[in-house]
Structure formats: structure tokens, C-alpha cells
Amino acid sequence: MDNGSSSVILAGRERRRDAERERRMRTKNLFFLLHSLIMPPNDSKKRMSINDLIDHTTKYIKQQEEKVEGMKKMKEKL
């Protein structure tokens, strides 16, 4: 390999590395945002694993759906 093609390969690796780093940071920020939206304020400092956060979020969404359905039924009775 000549010096020009090796620098192109290195530049490509650096771009992929930087893109992966950026993707990980975006994912981390999105999970942090999810945690801040789902967890009650008094529990917001408690650390959760990503799996626990997703599990908690799915349960929370189901609870909210049930709550909405209950409110719709109450509204229909009025």
C-alpha cells in the first residue's frame, strides 16, 4: 500500500469510529431523557439498568393506556 491509500483507510476508520461514538452518545442521551420522563421526581436520581428502564417504561405505558380507557368509559357514562 502506498502512503495515500493508507491515509484514506485511516480516515474512513476515524469517520466510522466517530460516527459510532456519536451514535452511542445519542442513545445514552435518549435513555437519560426517557428516564427523566418516566420516573417520578423523587426516584429520578435512582440509577436503573437499561433493561430495567425499558421494562419499567413498558409497564408504565400499559398503566397509562388502562387509565385512558377507564377515563373514556367514565366519560361515556356522563
NORFEN-V109956 format. One record per residue. N is the residue number from 1. RES is the residue in one letter. OMEGA is omega in whole degrees, -180 to 180 (NA if undefined). BURIAL is 1 if it has 16 or more other C-alpha atoms within 10 Angstrom, else 0. Layout:
# NORFEN-V109956
n=[N & N]
res=[RES & RES]
omega=[OMEGA & OMEGA]
burial=[BURIAL & BURIAL]
This chain:
# NORFEN-V109956
n=[1 & 2 & 3 & 4 & 5 & 6 & 7 & 8 & 9 & 10 & 11 & 12 & 13 & 14 & 15 & 16 & 17 & 18 & 19 & 20 & 21 & 22 & 23 & 24 & 25 & 26 & 27 & 28 & 29 & 30 & 31 & 32 & 33 & 34 & 35 & 36 & 37 & 38 & 39 & 40 & 41 & 42 & 43 & 44 & 45 & 46 & 47 & 48 & 49 & 50 & 51 & 52 & 53 & 54 & 55 & 56 & 57 & 58 & 59 & 60 & 61 & 62 & 63 & 64 & 65 & 66 & 67 & 68 & 69 & 70 & 71 & 72 & 73 & 74 & 75 & 76 & 77 & 78]
res=[M & D & N & G & S & S & S & V & I & L & A & G & R & E & R & R & R & D & A & E & R & E & R & R & M & R & T & K & N & L & F & F & L & L & H & S & L & I & M & P & P & N & D & S & K & K & R & M & S & I & N & D & L & I & D & H & T & T & K & Y & I & K & Q & Q & E & E & K & V & E & G & M & K & K & M & K & E & K & L]
omega=[176 & -174 & -179 & -178 & 178 & 178 & 176 & 178 & 179 & 179 & 178 & 178 & 179 & 178 & 179 & 178 & 180 & 179 & 178 & 177 & 179 & 178 & 179 & 179 & 178 & 179 & 179 & 180 & 178 & 177 & 177 & 178 & 178 & 179 & -178 & -180 & -173 & -174 & 175 & -176 & -179 & 178 & -172 & -180 & -179 & -180 & 177 & 173 & -180 & 179 & 178 & 179 & 180 & 178 & 179 & -179 & 180 & 177 & 180 & -180 & 178 & 178 & -179 & 177 & 178 & 179 & 179 & 179 & 178 & 179 & 177 & 179 & 178 & 180 & 180 & -179 & -178 & NA]
burial=[0 & 0 & 0 & 0 & 0 & 0 & 0 & 0 & 0 & 0 & 0 & 0 & 0 & 0 & 0 & 0 & 0 & 0 & 0 & 0 & 0 & 0 & 0 & 0 & 0 & 0 & 0 & 0 & 0 & 0 & 0 & 0 & 0 & 0 & 1 & 0 & 0 & 1 & 1 & 0 & 0 & 0 & 0 & 0 & 0 & 0 & 0 & 0 & 0 & 0 & 0 & 0 & 1 & 1 & 0 & 0 & 1 & 0 & 0 & 0 & 0 & 0 & 0 & 0 & 0 & 0 & 0 & 0 & 0 & 0 & 0 & 0 & 0 & 0 & 0 & 0 & 0 & 0]
